Amino acid sequence: MSLLLALSVGCAMGPYGAPAGAELKRSDNEQGMIFDVTYNDPDDGIGLLVKESVMVTQDQLQSGDLVEMPLNNILVEITSGYSAAYILPASAVSYVEDFEAACEGDGSEECDAWFDIGQERYVEFSGDYKDLGGLRPTYGYGGTDNRGMFEFYVFIDSVPSDDEGEAVPIPLFASIGVDQVTWSYDFE
């Protein structure tokens, strides 16, 4: 019996904590973002959807050379520094080709499709993220894939502004415990 118990311990699913020396990098997504302040009301169903990805790597010695290798199944945590910038897993986002068809039979007066002003298309969120009106996820986590990548979306429902009405950058943070990356969305 104890032998079976000992063998089952090796079947853990992960994702796992990053090993010492692992590095976290954000994929190049540097761009000035344009957000029409006409759509700056929270909960209006209109926002900006941004696809993001980070990569976890570690230098490993191969044939006498240090080679940067991707690490899979590593836990990545993402945090938004603004309450109306929602972190969503890539699997929860899909674009709607036909808005009318997507909203038929919804059973409510409002449709669950949101409008992405960046792509000028409607988008639906699935699973636990279907109703962003009740769920405002500013924290997300997941594991890297076999390429060492963790992909996710940020849905910006509104943009913060200062006392003069000028847009203020939205900070985002990614961490693997042994390394972290910080960036911000700046608006024009």
C-alpha positions, 0 to 999 in steps of 0.5 A: 500500500505504501508503495502505491502511495509513494508512486502516486506522488509523482503524478502532480499536475502543476503548474509548478514554481519557477526554478532559481535562475528562470527569467520572465519576459514579456513579448514585444507589444509596445504601442501607444494605445488610443482609447476614445474617451466617449466610451470611457464609462465602466460597465457600458459593454465597450472597451479595449481588448489587448492580447498579451503573452509572457515567456519563461526561460532558463539558460542551460548548458548544452554542448559547452554553450549556454542556451536559453530554453523555454520552461513549460508548466511554470506558474505565472501570475498577472495583476492589473493595477487598475480596477477596470482592466480585467485579466482574462485567460486566452481560452475565455475569449472569442470574437463574435462574427454575427452579433445578432445571432450571438444575442438571440435566445439570450433570454435577457434584455442585454446581450453578453457580447462586449465591443472591442474598440481596438478591433472594432468587433464584438467579443464574448467571454466564456466560462466563469468570465461570461458575466464581467458585470459581476466578475472583475478579475484584476488577477489571473494565473496559469501555466506556461505551454510547451513553448514557455509561453503564457497567453492572456487578454486584458480587457480595459473597460475604462481608462483612469484619468487625472484631475485635468481629465488626462489619461493615466497609464495602467500598470500591469505586473507579471511574476514567476516568484524568482523574476517579475516584469512590470509594464504599463499601457500609455494612452494617446 
